Amino acid sequence: MEKPTVRRKEREKEARREAILDAAARIFSRKNFYEATLDEIAADAELAKGTLYNYFKDKQDIFASLMERGHQQGQRAMDEAIRLGGALPELLKRLLLAWLQTLTENKYMFRMVLSAGDHLSESFRAEMMKGWMAESDAAAQKLADTFAVMPETRRLTESDRMTGAHLVMASIMAIHHRLMVEETDWGRIQQDIENYTRLLRRALTWEHTG
């Protein structure tokens, strides 16, 4: 059996790692990838700079860990929306809202990705894109599997369920783009969610209702 002191040390280690990521998120929300420094991140986390190297190799490693944490938040939001069940319109609305909130909470990431540019190695960019695609495919598959057991969508072919899942995800990005670029208020965003929910439902059920 693992000793309590070992478990405590592991919790403390994980808490410190999260504190570093929180600090990095705050710094990256104000500065781009190139301008932000490990010294600033360490100071914000109230740690010695050398301590950062106990958890991360470099700034690029912190970048990757922040992206992974964002993916995990999105996955948890999706899992919770699916767990709550309900009819198709309710599921679609919950998914759109949950993912949109996750994207908004991590909005600095988009600016950070754009600003990183050539400051990231080519191999790292390729690895990051591969990871994004894998995360996206896994999320789409989970949503397609959900459609397979819902009364309104279970008659769709496997291919159509997957296409429908990608349509839902594309809709989220479209709404998020409006929020980020046009600075639209949440009243307009709520109306967008209603509109996308209605149209997605029609698309997913058209063959056996239209």
VENFEN-V8809 format. One record per helix or strand. SS is the DSSP state (~ for helix, > for strand). FROM is the first residue (numbers start at 0). TO is the last residue. If there is no record, write none. Layout:
((SS	FROM	TO) (SS	FROM	TO))
This chain:
((~	3	29) (~	37	44) (~	48	51) (~	58	82) (~	87	104) (~	107	118) (~	121	148) (~	157	180) (~	185	208))
